[in-house]
Amino acid sequence: MVPEVLSDPSTQPGFIPPHGGYQNLLSYQKSQIVYDATVYFCSRFLDKRDRTYDQMIQAACSGKQNIVEGSQASGTSREMEIKLTNIARASLEELLEDYRDFLRTRRLEEWDRQHPYTQRLRELNRTPGANYETFRKGIEHDDLAICANVIIGLIKLTNYLLDQQLKTLEQTFLKEGGLREAMTRARVASRNHQRRSQ
């Protein structure tokens, strides 16, 4: 009888799932553009002594950094990943409102979905590996209404991506649970492995 070949337990997957890799998240990539664009926008159009200056940059930073933190935290806490991803989403919604206030108080128009520039922005967003350079012409345009609307479009897309991300995280949590459930499964698998090897 050929003996059963048992794999080395040290090579078995542990209960901490792969985590990090936020650089590959499209939501992170877009949030990075939003952050860089907001830093540029605020330095160009707002007085540094204006409270809104810091507020907008902090909201943009919070959106980006909470995606990073949530991705890293996912290894030991899916609940924390969901919470931090939602904080990122809330921060970017706050930033979106700041840009809308900027336009409204200056009697400038926010582009609707049918605006030809909105459609052009959609095309640019489909560019593989799109980064700040992809949108530089719009972000740094001489017309401040174009600058603000391009960044608004980027924020809306990032928010959409985060909404989809949150739905996926919710479904994964409902299906697989969190760290405690993963630890239980790993413990049961380890015990079963030990019994088979005896």
Residue pairs with C-beta under 8 A, 6 or more apart in sequence:
4 196
6 193
6 196
6 197
9 190
9 193
12 189
12 190
12 193
13 186
14 186
15 179
15 182
15 183
15 185
15 186
15 187
16 75
16 76
16 179
16 182
17 74
17 75
17 182
18 75
19 71
19 72
19 73
19 74
19 75
19 76
20 71
20 72
20 74
20 75
21 71
22 28
22 67
22 68
22 70
22 71
22 72
23 29
25 67
25 71
25 165
26 161
27 67
27 88
27 158
27 161
27 162
27 165
28 64
28 67
28 68
28 71
29 130
29 131
30 154
30 157
30 158
30 161
31 60
31 63
31 64
31 67
31 88
31 92
31 158
32 64
32 131
32 132
33 130
33 131
33 132
33 135
33 154
34 60
34 63
34 64
34 92
34 95
34 151
34 154
34 155
34 158
35 60
35 61
35 63
35 64
36 132
37 132
37 135
37 139
37 150
37 151
37 154
38 56
38 57
38 59
38 60
38 95
38 151
39 57
39 60
40 139
40 140
41 56
41 139
41 147
41 148
41 151
42 52
42 53
42 56
42 57
44 147
45 102
45 144
45 147
46 52
46 53
46 56
47 53
52 98
55 98
56 95
56 98
56 99
59 91
59 92
59 94
59 95
59 98
60 91
60 92
60 95
62 87
62 88
62 91
63 88
63 89
63 91
63 92
63 95
63 158
64 88
65 88
66 84
66 85
66 87
66 88
66 91
67 84
67 85
67 88
67 162
69 84
70 80
70 81
70 82
70 83
70 84
70 85
70 88
71 81
73 80
73 81
73 84
74 80
74 81
76 179
77 178
77 179
78 169
78 172
78 173
78 177
78 178
78 179
79 173
79 178
81 169
82 166
82 169
82 170
82 173
85 162
85 165
85 166
85 169
86 166
88 162
89 159
89 162
89 163
89 166
92 155
92 158
92 159
92 162
93 159
95 155
96 152
96 155
96 156
96 159
99 148
99 151
99 152
99 155
100 110
100 152
102 108
102 148
103 109
103 110
103 145
103 148
103 149
103 152
104 110
106 144
108 144
108 145
108 148
109 145
110 149
110 152
111 117
111 118
111 149
111 152
111 153
112 118
117 138
117 146
117 149
117 150
118 149
118 153
121 135
121 138
121 150
121 153
121 154
124 130
124 134
124 135
124 138
125 153
125 154
125 157
127 134
132 139
135 150
135 154
138 146
138 147
138 150
139 147
139 150
139 151
140 147
141 147
141 150
176 182
